[in-house]
Amino acid sequence: MKIGGLQKFSLIDYPGKISAVVFVQGCNFRCPYCHNRELVLPEHFSTIITEEEVLEFLEIRKGKIEGVVITGGEPTIFPDLPDFLTKTKRLGYYTKLDTNGSNPEMLKLIIERKLVDYIAMDIKAPLEKYKEITCSEVEVEKITHSMELIKTSGIEYEFRTTVIYGVHTYTDILKICNLIKESNRYVLQNFYPSQNLVDQDFQSKIGFPEEELSKIEKKLSSQFKHFYVRN
């Protein structure tokens, strides 16, 4: 894998666990509102951190952190993802994968091999808006396949959507909820602009107003065992 960053301590990226976060370089989507352009756009890539450096750090930190989060970028585009996960599991860590769900074949492999303990899948939009929202050619059948693999995996998981006012609508959110109905955990993340967006034009965009998010939460929370809004 091409590793572009390592966050050595996090209390928020792996629910309930102290973790380290490994950021891979490279993604097959071009979501304009993504905050990690240095992990998505090749012209912004920084120096690669070697796998050996990361594993040496994890060896030293055994007993002090509990989990390793693999995020990006998009980890599932790398054929050697299972090898890296195997090594982190051998060190005794819980593993969490963040993914856009575009590679169900890889998801199936790592689930069957019991290489991951938690999966967080970003659902970008209703299926008919995926190409528009991600600025990429997307096989939506692979997205729905990944959803089903995750829901039936028997491991902990969450689905999550970053919402942008004027890009997503309330109807979009309802359609997404219908896609993932009967899921255990769904998280709405409100968008905030930053200097590191893939598309700098999105610095003028905003998230949903707080009162609208509150209404959405009240209407939709009963559809899921756990429903959260990160504002």
Summary of the structure (lengths in Angstrom):
residues: 231
radius of gyration: 17.2
end to end distance: 32.3
largest distance: 48.3
contacts: 732
relative contact order: 0.14
helix: 38%
strand: 23%
